[in-house]
Amino acid sequence: MRSSGDRTGAKRGWFRPTLGILGAVALASGGVIAGVLLTEGEVPEALRPADALTQSVLSERSFDDSRAAELSITGGAQRALRAPVSGRITALTCTPGTDVTRGSVPFAIDGVSAVALGGAQPPWRDLVQGDTGADVLALRAELRELGHSVSDRGGVDSALLSATGALLKKAGVTPADPATIAQANIAWLSPGPAGATGCPLGVGEQAEEGRTIIALPDTLAAVSLSALPENPVEGTRLVEVNGQRYPIDAATGAVTDPDALAAIIAGERIPADQSAGAGSIRTVGARFVLADPVTAWVTAPSALYAVESSTACVSSEGELYRVSLLGSQLGQSFLRFADGVTPPRALDLTPDPAAACG
C-alpha cells in the first residue's frame, strides 16, 4: 500500500509534462502572433489589384457601314391576269413566284382556254376580218414579238387570222371559229414583271369579266429610302431587303434599276386584294450598306477626343493622329487613319484633351 507521499509524487509527475506542453503551445502561439504582426503591412502578389489599363490595342476589321433604314414603295397601277369573259374557272395554273409565260395557257373559263399575250393594248372585243384599231395593232406587234410573220400595220386580214390560229394551236387551244379571234381566248399580260404574286380564285369558282384570276406585281411609281441615314461612309451603296441586295443611288436613296424594282415588289408577295392603289405607300424594313466594305480599326470610345462631326483625335505614346469616324457598335468605335499613315499598335485610353492633332 502506497503512502500519501507516493500519491503526492505521482501527482507532481503528471503535472510537470502538462506544464511543458502548455509552455510549448504558448511559445508557438507567440511566434504566430509575432509573424502576423511583422507581415501585417504586406499583401500577397496574387491579391494585389491589377494595374489600370492605359492603352487599347487596335484590331482590324471589315466594315460595311450597315445602317437600319426604311424603304418606301409608292404604288402605281394594279396588274393582273383578269377574266376576259364571265364564267366558271375550269382550269388554272398559278403558283406565286412563278412567271406567267407569254404563249402559255394560265387558265380556262367554261372550258375555253385563254392564252397569255402581252401588248400595249388589252383586247376588248372579238375580232373579225376587216376590223381595225389600236387593239388590232397591239395584237400584230405581239405576234411579231413571238416570231410570227405578220405586218406591223393593217386591220384583221387572213395573215393575222392564220398567225393567231397557229399561236393558239401551238398552245393546245382550238378556236371555236377560225374566222374569229375570240376575246375569250386571250388573257392579257400587261407590260411589266410576269411573276405571279397571288391566286385569289381557284378552280370551280365563278369569275366575272374583269375579275383578277392571277395577281401580278404592281407597276411602281417609286421605290426609295424614307430618309437617308446621317453621315454614311462614302462609297457605292446597296439596299438589302428580305435578305437580297439591290443597287441604290447613295445620294438620293432611290432605287431605279428596273430589275431591282421588279424584284423588290415581287418579293413582297402582296395579293391582289391587298395591293396598294396608285399613290399609296407601303414601307418595309431595309439595310443601307456599302457595296465594297472598307477596312476599319476598332478601339474603345475613351481613346477618342476632340470629336468633330465625323473626325476625332487619338494618341499613342506621344504620337497624335486625326482619324475619320466610321461608326460605333456594341461599345466599340470604328475609325480609319489617313492614307499613307501606319496605325500604331495601341491607342491611349486617357489622352490629353488639350493636345491638338491637326
C-alpha positions in Angstrom: 0.0 0.0 0.0 1.4 3.4 -1.1 1.9 6.1 1.3 0.4 9.5 0.9 3.9 10.7 -0.1 3.9 8.4 -3.0 0.5 9.6 -4.2 1.7 13.2 -3.9 4.8 12.4 -6.0 2.6 10.7 -8.6 0.5 13.9 -8.9 3.6 16.0 -9.3 4.9 13.7 -12.1 1.7 14.1 -14.0 1.7 17.8 -13.7 5.2 18.5 -14.9 4.8 17.4 -18.5 1.5 19.1 -18.7 3.1 22.4 -17.9 5.8 21.7 -20.5 3.1 21.2 -23.2 1.3 24.4 -22.3 4.6 26.2 -22.5 5.3 24.9 -25.9 1.9 25.9 -27.1 2.3 29.4 -25.7 5.7 29.8 -27.4 4.3 28.6 -30.7 1.3 31.0 -30.4 3.6 33.8 -29.6 5.6 33.1 -32.8 2.4 33.1 -34.9 1.3 36.4 -33.4 4.7 37.9 -33.9 4.7 36.7 -37.5 1.3 38.2 -38.2 2.5 41.5 -36.6 5.7 41.5 -38.7 3.8 40.9 -42.1 0.7 43.0 -41.4 1.6 45.6 -44.0 2.5 43.2 -46.8 -0.2 42.0 -49.4 0.4 38.8 -51.3 1.1 39.2 -55.1 -2.0 37.2 -56.1 -4.3 39.5 -54.1 -2.9 42.8 -55.4 -5.1 44.8 -57.8 -4.1 44.8 -61.4 -2.5 47.9 -62.9 -5.1 50.2 -64.6 -5.2 49.7 -68.4 -3.7 52.7 -70.2 -4.0 51.6 -73.8 -6.5 49.9 -76.1 -4.9 47.5 -78.6 -6.2 48.3 -82.2 -7.8 45.5 -84.2 -8.5 45.5 -87.9 -12.0 44.6 -89.2 -14.0 44.7 -92.5 -16.7 47.4 -92.2 -19.8 47.7 -94.5 -21.4 50.6 -92.5 -24.7 48.7 -92.4 -27.5 51.1 -91.4 -31.1 50.3 -90.5 -33.4 52.1 -92.9 -37.0 52.1 -94.1 -37.8 51.6 -97.8 -40.9 53.3 -99.1 -42.8 51.7 -102.0 -45.2 54.0 -103.8 -47.8 52.1 -105.6 -48.7 52.5 -109.2 -51.4 50.7 -111.1 -52.5 47.2 -110.0 -51.6 44.5 -112.5 -53.3 41.1 -113.0 -54.4 38.5 -115.5 -58.1 39.1 -115.5 -61.1 37.1 -116.7 -61.7 38.0 -120.4 -65.3 36.8 -120.0 -67.6 35.8 -117.2 -67.9 32.1 -116.3 -66.6 29.3 -114.1 -62.9 28.7 -113.8 -62.3 25.1 -115.2 -58.5 25.1 -115.3 -55.9 27.2 -113.6 -52.1 27.2 -113.5 -51.0 29.6 -110.8 -48.1 29.5 -108.3 -46.9 32.6 -106.5 -43.3 33.5 -107.6 -43.6 31.6 -110.9 -43.6 33.6 -114.1 -46.6 33.6 -116.5 -45.1 32.8 -119.9 -46.4 34.6 -123.0 -48.0 32.0 -125.2 -48.9 29.7 -122.3 -52.4 28.8 -121.1 -52.7 30.1 -117.5 -56.5 29.4 -117.1 -59.7 28.3 -118.8 -63.2 29.6 -118.3 -66.2 27.4 -119.0 -63.8 25.1 -120.8 -62.4 27.8 -123.1 -58.7 28.1 -122.7 -57.1 31.6 -122.7 -53.5 32.1 -124.0 -51.4 34.7 -122.2 -50.4 37.5 -124.6 -48.7 40.8 -123.9 -49.1 44.2 -125.7 -49.7 47.8 -125.1 -53.5 47.5 -125.5 -55.8 44.9 -123.9 -58.2 43.1 -126.1 -61.8 44.3 -125.6 -63.8 42.6 -128.3 -63.9 39.6 -130.7 -62.0 40.5 -133.9 -63.1 39.5 -137.4 -62.0 40.2 -140.9 -61.7 43.9 -141.7 -61.6 45.2 -138.0 -59.1 47.9 -137.3 -58.0 49.8 -134.3 -55.3 50.1 -131.5 -56.2 46.6 -130.2 -55.5 45.1 -133.7 -52.1 46.9 -134.0 -51.2 45.7 -130.5 -52.0 42.1 -131.4 -49.9 42.4 -134.6 -46.9 43.7 -132.5 -47.2 40.9 -130.0 -47.4 38.2 -132.7 -44.2 39.7 -134.3 -42.5 39.6 -130.9 -43.3 35.9 -130.6 -41.8 35.2 -134.1 -44.8 35.2 -136.4 -44.5 36.8 -139.8 -47.2 39.5 -139.9 -47.1 43.1 -140.9 -46.9 45.7 -138.2 -49.8 47.6 -139.9 -53.3 47.0 -141.2 -56.5 45.6 -139.9 -57.6 42.0 -139.4 -56.8 40.0 -142.5 -56.1 36.4 -143.5 -52.5 36.6 -142.4 -53.4 37.8 -139.0 -56.1 35.2 -138.6 -53.7 32.5 -139.7 -50.9 33.6 -137.3 -53.3 33.8 -134.4 -54.7 30.4 -135.2 -51.1 28.9 -135.3 -50.4 30.5 -131.9 -53.5 29.0 -130.3 -52.8 25.6 -131.9 -49.3 25.6 -130.5 -50.7 26.2 -127.0 -53.1 23.4 -127.5 -56.2 25.6 -128.0 -58.8 25.0 -130.7 -60.7 28.2 -131.5 -64.5 27.8 -131.8 -64.4 29.8 -135.1 -61.2 30.1 -137.1 -62.6 33.2 -138.7 -62.8 35.0 -135.3 -60.2 36.0 -132.9 -62.2 35.5 -129.7 -61.7 37.7 -126.7 -62.3 34.6 -124.5 -59.1 33.0 -125.9 -56.7 35.8 -124.8 -55.5 36.5 -121.3 -53.9 40.0 -121.5 -50.5 40.3 -119.8 -49.8 44.0 -119.3 -46.2 45.3 -119.7 -44.1 44.6 -116.6 -42.9 41.7 -114.4 -44.7 38.4 -115.1 -44.2 36.7 -111.8 -47.4 35.7 -110.1 -47.9 37.3 -106.6 -51.2 35.7 -105.7 -54.0 33.4 -106.9 -57.2 34.9 -105.4 -59.5 32.4 -107.2 -59.4 28.7 -107.6 -60.8 26.0 -110.0 -64.6 25.8 -109.7 -65.1 29.4 -108.6 -67.1 31.9 -110.6 -65.3 34.8 -112.2 -67.0 37.9 -113.5 -65.5 39.6 -116.6 -62.5 41.7 -115.4 -62.1 39.8 -112.1 -58.5 39.1 -111.1 -57.5 35.5 -111.6 -53.7 35.7 -111.3 -52.2 38.7 -109.5 -49.1 40.3 -110.9 -46.6 42.8 -109.4 -47.9 46.3 -109.4 -46.4 49.0 -111.5 -44.3 51.2 -109.3 -44.3 55.0 -109.1 -41.2 55.0 -106.9 -39.0 53.0 -104.5 -36.7 54.9 -102.2 -35.5 55.2 -98.7 -37.9 57.2 -96.5 -34.8 59.1 -95.1 -31.1 58.8 -95.8 -29.0 57.8 -92.7 -26.8 60.6 -91.3 -23.1 60.7 -92.1 -22.8 57.5 -94.1 -19.3 56.3 -95.2 -18.8 57.4 -98.8 -19.0 54.7 -101.4 -21.3 52.8 -103.7 -24.3 51.6 -101.8 -26.7 48.7 -101.8 -30.1 48.3 -100.2 -30.9 45.0 -98.5 -34.5 43.8 -98.5 -35.7 40.4 -97.4 -32.1 39.1 -97.4 -31.4 40.3 -101.0 -29.3 43.2 -102.0 -30.1 45.7 -104.8 -28.3 48.8 -106.3 -29.5 52.1 -104.9 -28.4 55.8 -105.5 -26.3 56.7 -102.5 -27.1 60.4 -102.9 -30.8 60.2 -103.3 -31.7 56.8 -101.8 -33.8 55.9 -104.9 -33.9 52.5 -106.5 -34.1 53.0 -110.3 -32.8 49.7 -111.7 -35.8 48.0 -113.5 -34.7 44.5 -112.4 -34.3 45.7 -108.8 -37.7 47.4 -108.8 -39.4 44.3 -110.1 -37.6 42.0 -107.6 -38.4 44.2 -104.6 -42.1 44.4 -105.3 -42.3 40.7 -106.3 -40.5 39.8 -103.1 -43.3 41.4 -101.1 -45.8 38.8 -102.4 -48.8 41.1 -102.0 -52.1 39.5 -103.0 -54.3 41.4 -105.5 -57.0 42.0 -102.9 -54.4 43.7 -100.6 -52.5 45.5 -103.3 -51.8 49.2 -102.9 -53.6 51.6 -105.1 -52.0 54.3 -107.2 -50.2 56.8 -105.0 -50.4 54.8 -101.8 -47.3 54.0 -99.9 -46.1 50.8 -98.3 -42.9 50.6 -96.1 -40.6 47.7 -95.5 -37.5 47.4 -93.3 -34.2 47.5 -95.1 -30.4 47.9 -94.6 -28.3 50.6 -96.3 -24.9 49.0 -96.8 -21.6 49.6 -98.6 -21.2 47.6 -101.8 -17.5 47.3 -101.1 -16.7 47.1 -97.3 -13.7 49.2 -96.1 -11.0 48.4 -93.6 -11.7 49.8 -90.2 -9.7 49.9 -86.9 -11.6 49.1 -83.7 -10.9 50.8 -80.4 -12.5 51.8 -77.1 -14.6 55.1 -77.3 -12.5 56.6 -74.5 -9.5 56.7 -76.8 -11.2 59.4 -78.8 -11.1 63.1 -78.0 -11.7 66.4 -79.9 -14.6 64.8 -81.7 -15.9 67.0 -84.5 -18.7 65.6 -86.8 -17.1 62.6 -88.4 -13.5 63.1 -87.2 -11.6 62.8 -83.9 -8.1 62.8 -82.4 -6.3 59.9 -80.9 -2.8 59.4 -79.4 -0.3 56.7 -78.9 2.6 57.2 -76.5 3.0 60.9 -77.6 2.1 60.5 -81.3 -1.0 62.3 -82.3 -3.4 61.3 -85.1 -6.5 62.7 -86.7 -8.9 59.9 -87.8 -12.2 59.6 -89.6 -15.0 58.1 -87.6 -16.9 55.4 -89.4 -19.4 54.3 -86.8 -19.9 52.5 -83.5 -21.4 49.2 -82.4 -21.7 47.5 -79.0 -19.3 49.8 -77.2 -16.7 49.9 -79.9 -15.7 52.7 -82.2 -14.7 52.1 -85.8 -12.2 54.5 -87.3 -9.9 55.0 -90.3 -6.5 56.6 -90.4 -5.4 58.9 -93.2 -4.0 57.4 -96.4 -0.3 56.6 -96.0 -0.4 56.6 -92.2 0.6 53.3 -90.5 -1.7 52.8 -87.5 0.0 52.3 -84.1 -0.3 49.0 -82.2 -2.5 50.6 -79.5 -4.1 53.9 -78.5 -4.0 55.8 -75.2 -7.2 55.4 -73.2 -6.7 58.7 -71.3 -5.4 61.1 -74.0 -4.6 64.7 -73.2 -7.7 66.6 -74.4 -5.6 69.7 -74.8 -3.2 68.1 -77.3 -4.0 69.3 -80.8 -3.7 66.7 -83.5 -4.0 69.0 -86.5 
